[in-house]
Amino acid sequence: MHIDKEIDTSGLNCPLPILKAKKALNEMTSGQVLKVIATDPGAWRDFEAFARQTGNDLVMQEKNETSFVFALKRR
């Protein structure tokens, strides 16, 4: 998957990962993909809800030993 922009929100708690993702997506064009790295356990459900509410596609959602990784495709 081609990633157009990546942000690392490690160490930040809700709502900061979502707010930073929203800001980054606003600077992107339709169809571009944003990768977000987060460590807040609540990010899993937060990004699902964010995608539903904004119409952006959550095209990837992974959990590894130390973080959560999301990819959002700009609507």
DSSP file (Angstrom, degrees, kcal/mol; ACC not computed):
  #  RESIDUE AA STRUCTURE BP1 BP2  ACC     N-H-->O    O-->H-N    N-H-->O    O-->H-N    TCO  KAPPA ALPHA  PHI   PSI    X-CA   Y-CA   Z-CA
    1    1 A M              0   0    0      0, 0.0     2,-0.5     0, 0.0     0, 0.0   0.000 360.0 360.0 360.0 135.0    0.0    0.0    0.0
    2    2 A H        -     0   0    0      2,-0.0     2,-0.5     1,-0.0    31,-0.1  -0.689 360.0-157.0 -82.5 125.3    1.3    3.4   -0.9
    3    3 A I        -     0   0    0     -2,-0.5    31,-0.2     1,-0.1     3,-0.1  -0.907  12.0-175.0-104.6 125.4    1.5    5.8    2.1
    4    4 A D  S    S+     0   0    0     29,-2.0     2,-0.3    -2,-0.5    30,-0.2   0.782  72.1   7.6 -89.1 -30.0    1.4    9.5    1.2
    5    5 A K  E     -a   34   0A   0     28,-1.6    30,-2.9     2,-0.0     2,-0.4  -0.993  63.0-159.7-152.6 146.5    2.0   10.8    4.7
    6    6 A E  E     -a   35   0A   0     -2,-0.3     2,-0.4    28,-0.2    30,-0.2  -0.993   5.7-174.4-132.2 136.9    2.8    9.3    8.1
    7    7 A I  E     -a   36   0A   0     28,-2.7    30,-2.1    -2,-0.4     2,-0.6  -0.982  14.5-148.1-128.4 145.0    2.4   10.7   11.6
    8    8 A D  E     +a   37   0A   0     -2,-0.4    30,-0.2    28,-0.2    28,-0.1  -0.941  19.7 170.7-113.6 112.6    3.6    9.2   14.9
    9    9 A T    >   +     0   0    0     28,-3.4     3,-2.2    -2,-0.6    30,-0.5   0.058  23.4 152.8-107.6  23.7    1.3   10.0   17.9
   10   10 A S  T 3   +     0   0    0      1,-0.3     3,-0.1    28,-0.2    28,-0.1  -0.261  67.2  20.2 -55.4 136.2    3.1    7.6   20.2
   11   11 A G  T 3  S+     0   0    0      1,-0.3     2,-0.4     0, 0.0    -1,-0.3   0.286  98.2 115.3  87.4 -10.8    2.7    8.6   23.8
   12   12 A L    <   -     0   0    0     -3,-2.2    28,-0.4     3,-0.0    27,-0.4  -0.741  52.8-148.6 -95.4 141.3   -0.3   10.8   23.2
   13   13 A N    >   -     0   0    0     -2,-0.4     3,-2.0     1,-0.1    -3,-0.0  -0.659  41.2 -33.5-104.8 163.2   -3.7   10.0   24.7
   14   14 A C  T 3  S+     0   0    0      1,-0.3    -1,-0.1    -2,-0.2    29,-0.0  -0.209 121.2  19.1 -49.8 136.0   -7.2   10.6   23.4
   15   15 A P  T 3> S+     0   0    0      0, 0.0     4,-2.5     0, 0.0    -1,-0.3  -0.952 110.3  73.3 -98.3  10.8   -8.2   12.8   21.7
   16   16 A L  H <> S+     0   0    0     -3,-2.0     4,-2.7     1,-0.2     5,-0.3   0.865  94.1  53.0 -59.8 -42.0   -4.8   14.0   20.5
   17   17 A P  H  > S+     0   0    0      0, 0.0     4,-2.0     0, 0.0    -1,-0.2   0.924 113.8  45.0 -58.8 -40.6   -4.1   11.1   18.0
   18   18 A I  H  > S+     0   0    0     -3,-0.3     4,-2.8     2,-0.2    -2,-0.2   0.924 112.9  50.2 -66.9 -44.1   -7.5   11.8   16.3
   19   19 A L  H  X S+     0   0    0     -4,-2.5     4,-2.2     1,-0.2    -1,-0.2   0.903 112.0  47.3 -62.6 -41.0   -7.0   15.5   16.3
   20   20 A K  H  X S+     0   0    0     -4,-2.7     4,-2.3    -5,-0.2    -1,-0.2   0.882 112.8  49.6 -67.8 -37.5   -3.5   15.2   14.7
   21   21 A A  H  X S+     0   0    0     -4,-2.0     4,-2.9    -5,-0.3    -2,-0.2   0.917 110.0  50.8 -65.3 -42.9   -4.9   12.7   12.1
   22   22 A K  H  X S+     0   0    0     -4,-2.8     4,-2.0     2,-0.2    -2,-0.2   0.923 111.0  48.4 -60.6 -44.7   -7.8   15.1   11.3
   23   23 A K  H  X S+     0   0    0     -4,-2.2     4,-0.8     2,-0.2    -1,-0.2   0.924 113.1  47.7 -61.5 -45.1   -5.3   18.0   10.8
   24   24 A A  H >< S+     0   0    0     -4,-2.3     3,-0.8     1,-0.2     4,-0.3   0.915 110.8  51.0 -64.1 -42.7   -3.1   15.8    8.6
   25   25 A L  H >< S+     0   0    0     -4,-2.9     3,-1.5     1,-0.2    -1,-0.2   0.866 103.5  59.2 -62.9 -35.7   -6.0   14.6    6.5
   26   26 A N  H 3< S+     0   0    0     -4,-2.0    -1,-0.2     1,-0.3    -2,-0.2   0.759 104.1  51.9 -64.6 -23.6   -7.2   18.2    6.0
   27   27 A E  T << S+     0   0    0     -3,-0.8    -1,-0.3    -4,-0.8     2,-0.2   0.449 102.2  78.6 -89.7  -1.5   -3.8   18.9    4.3
   28   28 A M  S <  S-     0   0    0     -3,-1.5     2,-0.2    -4,-0.3     3,-0.1  -0.592  77.6-118.4-105.7 166.3   -4.1   16.0    1.9
   29   29 A T    >   -     0   0    0     -2,-0.2     3,-2.0     1,-0.1    45,-0.2  -0.639  46.7 -73.1-101.3 163.2   -6.1   15.5   -1.3
   30   30 A S  T 3  S+     0   0    0      1,-0.3    45,-0.2    -2,-0.2    -1,-0.1  -0.238 118.2  21.7 -55.4 133.2   -8.8   13.0   -2.0
   31   31 A G  T 3  S+     0   0    0     43,-2.5    -1,-0.3     1,-0.3    44,-0.1   0.221  90.3 127.1  93.7 -14.7   -7.5    9.4   -2.4
   32   32 A Q    <   -     0   0    0     -3,-2.0    42,-3.1    -7,-0.1     2,-0.5  -0.419  54.7-129.7 -75.6 155.5   -4.3   10.0   -0.5
   33   33 A V  E     - B   0  73A   0     40,-0.2   -29,-2.0   -31,-0.1   -28,-1.6  -0.911  14.5-160.6-115.0 130.6   -3.4    7.6    2.4
   34   34 A L  E     -aB   5  72A   0     38,-3.1    38,-2.8    -2,-0.5     2,-0.5  -0.920   6.6-153.7-107.9 129.0   -2.3    8.7    5.9
   35   35 A K  E     -aB   6  71A   0    -30,-2.9   -28,-2.7    -2,-0.5     2,-0.4  -0.894  12.5-168.7-102.1 131.7   -0.5    6.3    8.2
   36   36 A V  E     -aB   7  70A   0     34,-2.9    34,-2.7    -2,-0.5     2,-0.5  -0.980   9.2-161.3-124.1 129.4   -0.9    6.9   11.9
   37   37 A I  E     +aB   8  69A   0    -30,-2.1   -28,-3.4    -2,-0.4     2,-0.3  -0.938  21.9 170.2-107.2 129.5    1.1    5.2   14.7
   38   38 A A  E     - B   0  68A   0     30,-2.8    30,-3.4    -2,-0.5   -28,-0.2  -0.954  32.5-167.4-138.3 155.4   -0.5    5.3   18.1
   39   39 A T        +     0   0    0    -30,-0.5   -29,-0.1   -27,-0.4    -1,-0.1   0.490  58.8 108.3-117.1 -10.4    0.1    3.8   21.6
   40   40 A D    >   -     0   0    0    -28,-0.4     3,-2.2   -31,-0.2     4,-0.3  -0.569  64.3-144.8 -70.4 120.4   -3.2    4.8   23.2
   41   41 A P  T >  S+     0   0    0      0, 0.0     3,-1.0     0, 0.0     4,-0.4   0.792  98.4  62.0 -58.1 -27.7   -5.3    1.6   23.6
   42   42 A G  T 3> S+     0   0    0      1,-0.2     4,-2.2     2,-0.1     3,-0.3   0.629  81.4  83.4 -72.2 -12.2   -8.4    3.6   23.0
   43   43 A A  H <> S+     0   0    0     -3,-2.2     4,-2.9     1,-0.2     5,-0.3   0.822  78.0  68.1 -61.6 -30.6   -7.2    4.5   19.5
   44   44 A W  H <> S+     0   0    0     -3,-1.0     4,-1.1    -4,-0.3    -1,-0.2   0.952 112.2  28.7 -55.9 -53.7   -8.5    1.2   18.1
   45   45 A R  H  > S+     0   0    0     -4,-0.4     4,-2.4    -3,-0.3    -1,-0.2   0.823 117.1  61.2 -78.3 -30.1  -12.1    2.1   18.6
   46   46 A D  H  X S+     0   0    0     -4,-2.2     4,-2.7     1,-0.2    -2,-0.2   0.920 106.2  45.2 -62.0 -43.4  -11.5    5.9   18.2
   47   47 A F  H  X S+     0   0    0     -4,-2.9     4,-2.2     2,-0.2    -1,-0.2   0.840 110.8  53.8 -72.2 -31.5  -10.2    5.5   14.7
   48   48 A E  H  X S+     0   0    0     -4,-1.1     4,-2.0    -5,-0.3    -1,-0.2   0.946 113.8  42.4 -62.6 -46.7  -13.0    3.1   13.7
   49   49 A A  H  X S+     0   0    0     -4,-2.4     4,-2.7     2,-0.2     5,-0.2   0.901 112.1  54.3 -66.2 -41.7  -15.5    5.7   14.9
   50   50 A F  H  X S+     0   0    0     -4,-2.7     4,-2.1     1,-0.2     6,-0.3   0.914 108.7  48.9 -58.6 -44.3  -13.6    8.6   13.3
   51   51 A A  H  X S+     0   0    0     -4,-2.2     4,-1.9     1,-0.2     5,-0.4   0.925 112.6  47.7 -63.3 -44.4  -13.6    6.8    9.9
   52   52 A R  H  < S+     0   0    0     -4,-2.0    -2,-0.2     1,-0.2    -1,-0.2   0.923 115.3  45.2 -61.1 -44.5  -17.4    6.2   10.1
   53   53 A Q  H  < S+     0   0    0     -4,-2.7    -1,-0.2     1,-0.2    -2,-0.2   0.804 120.5  37.2 -73.2 -30.0  -18.1    9.8   11.2
   54   54 A T  H  < S-     0   0    0     -4,-2.1    -1,-0.2    -5,-0.2    -2,-0.2   0.639 101.1-122.5 -99.3 -15.5  -15.9   11.5    8.6
   55   55 A G     <  +     0   0    0     -4,-1.9     2,-0.2     1,-0.3    -3,-0.1   0.480  65.9 135.7  84.3   1.7  -16.4    9.2    5.6
   56   56 A N        -     0   0    0     -5,-0.4     2,-0.5    -6,-0.3    -1,-0.3  -0.563  59.2-113.5 -77.6 150.0  -12.7    8.5    5.3
   57   57 A D  E     -C   73   0A   0     16,-2.0    16,-3.1    -2,-0.2     2,-1.2  -0.736  11.5-146.5 -90.2 127.7  -11.8    4.9    4.7
   58   58 A L  E     +C   72   0A   0     -2,-0.5    14,-0.2    14,-0.2     3,-0.1  -0.777  28.9 170.5 -87.0  94.4  -10.0    3.0    7.4
   59   59 A V  E     +     0   0A   0     12,-1.7     2,-0.3    -2,-1.2    13,-0.2   0.597  60.1  23.3 -89.4 -12.0   -8.0    0.8    5.0
   60   60 A M  E     +C   71   0A   0     11,-1.3    11,-2.3    -3,-0.1     2,-0.3  -0.972  54.4 173.8-155.5 140.0   -5.6   -0.8    7.5
   61   61 A Q  E     +C   70   0A   0     -2,-0.3     2,-0.3     9,-0.2     9,-0.2  -0.900  15.6 168.2-148.9 113.4   -5.7   -1.4   11.2
   62   62 A E  E     -C   69   0A   0      7,-2.9     7,-2.8    -2,-0.3     2,-0.5  -0.941  21.6-155.2-131.2 149.9   -2.9   -3.4   12.9
   63   63 A K  E     +C   68   0A   0     -2,-0.3     5,-0.2     5,-0.2     2,-0.2  -0.992  19.9 171.9-122.1 128.9   -1.8   -4.1   16.4
   64   64 A N        -     0   0    0      3,-2.9    -2,-0.0    -2,-0.5     5,-0.0  -0.587  51.5 -77.2-121.9-169.3    1.8   -5.0   17.2
   65   65 A E  S    S+     0   0    0      1,-0.2     3,-0.1    -2,-0.2    -2,-0.0   0.819 124.6  18.3 -61.6 -33.1    3.7   -5.5   20.5
   66   66 A T  S    S+     0   0    0      1,-0.1     2,-0.3     0, 0.0    -1,-0.2   0.570 124.1   9.6-118.4 -11.5    4.2   -1.8   21.2
   67   67 A S        -     0   0    0    -57,-0.1    -3,-2.9   -26,-0.0     2,-0.4  -0.940  60.9-109.5-157.7 175.8    1.7    0.2   19.1
   68   68 A F  E     -BC  38  63A   0    -30,-3.4   -30,-2.8    -2,-0.3     2,-0.4  -0.924  27.7-157.6-113.8 142.3   -1.3    0.4   16.9
   69   69 A V  E     -BC  37  62A   0     -7,-2.8    -7,-2.9    -2,-0.4     2,-0.3  -0.986  12.0-179.7-126.9 131.1   -1.0    1.3   13.2
   70   70 A F  E     -BC  36  61A   0    -34,-2.7   -34,-2.9    -2,-0.4     2,-0.4  -0.937  15.0-158.4-127.4 149.1   -3.8    2.7   11.1
   71   71 A A  E     -BC  35  60A   0    -11,-2.3   -12,-1.7    -2,-0.3   -11,-1.3  -0.992  11.6-169.6-128.1 125.4   -4.1    3.8    7.5
   72   72 A L  E     -BC  34  58A   0    -38,-2.8   -38,-3.1    -2,-0.4     2,-0.6  -0.949  12.7-147.4-116.1 130.5   -6.8    6.2    6.5
   73   73 A K  E     -BC  33  57A   0    -16,-3.1   -16,-2.0    -2,-0.5   -40,-0.2  -0.869  27.5-119.6 -98.5 123.0   -7.7    7.0    2.9
   74   74 A R              0   0    0    -42,-3.1   -43,-2.5    -2,-0.6   -18,-0.1  -0.346 360.0 360.0 -63.9 133.2   -8.9   10.6    2.4
   75   75 A R              0   0    0    -45,-0.2   -45,-0.2   -21,-0.1    -1,-0.2   0.483 360.0 360.0 -71.6 360.0  -12.4   10.9    1.1
